[in-house]
Amino acid sequence: MNDKVRCQEDMRARLDEWRGVVESIKSRSSTVSEDEQRKLNETVEALEHSIDEGEACLAEVNGTDDSAWEAAKSDARLTFDNIEERFKERAEAYMH
């Protein structure tokens, strides 16, 4: 398996993990106050935006020719890692 394929699989796995986190947070919405539900909904919206950004990054990787991968891989990984960092910061209050 080449480096590009490993990167794609890693991105897909992390995106799946993020979707699970969002579903877990959504499942709490019926057990919180109205004010907390508003905050939770805002967080979910921000997290879903991060997932969309991650999917866009993965799509760029998917569209990169193998010959151009070496030049693009560090930017793709850095971009995805930055998206993941923002995701985790936003989800932190709900991840216990």
N, C-alpha and C positions, 0 to 999 in steps of 0.2 A: 504494500500500500504506500503510495507516495505522500509527500508532505501536504499537498493541496487537499487530497482526499481526507487525511487525518484532521486537517483544519476544518473542513466542511462538516465532518462527523462531530467534532468537538462543538462547533457552533450550534448544530442541530440539537445536540444533547443539552447544552446550556439553555437554549430557547425552550425546550420541553420542560426543563426544571423551572424556568421562570413562569411558564404557563401554569404549572402546578402551584407555585407560590401565589399567583393571582387567584386561582380557584380557591385556595385555602383562605385567602383574605376575604374573598367574596362570600364564602360560607359563613363568615362571622357577622354579616350585615344584619341579620335578624335578631342578634343578641345584644346589640349596642344601642345607646341612646341616639336620638335624632341628630344631635350635634356631632356625635362620634361617627354616625353613619355618613354624614356629609363629608367629613374628613376622610373616611374610608373610601368613599366614592371618588373623591379627588385623587387619592393615592392610587386607586385601581386605574383610573384614567391615565395617570402619569406612567404607571408601570406598563400598561398596554401600549402606550406610545414608545416606551423603551423597547418593547418586544417588536414593534413595527420597525424601529430603527435597526434592531438586530437582524431582522429578516431582510431588510434592504442591504445591509452589509453582506449577509450570506449570499444574496442574489448577485451582488457585485463579484464576490469570490467565484460563484458558479459561472459567471460570464467571462472570467479571466482565462485567456488561453494559457495552456501549460507553459508555453515559452515566455509569457509575460508574468507568470506567477512569482518567480524569484524576486522581481523588482517590486511587486505589489504586496507580497505577503506580510512584511513588517507593518505597513500601513493598515492593512486589513485587520491584523491581530490587535494592533494598538487601538484602532477605532472600536472594535468589538469589546475589548477590555474596558475602554472608557464607558461604553454603553452599559456594560455589566456593573461597573462601579456605581454609576448613577442609579441603576435599578436597585442595587443592594442598599444604597443610602435611603432611597424612597421607601423600600419595603421593611427596613430595619425595625420600625416600631411595631410591626405586625408579625415578625418572625420569631415566635417563641412557642 
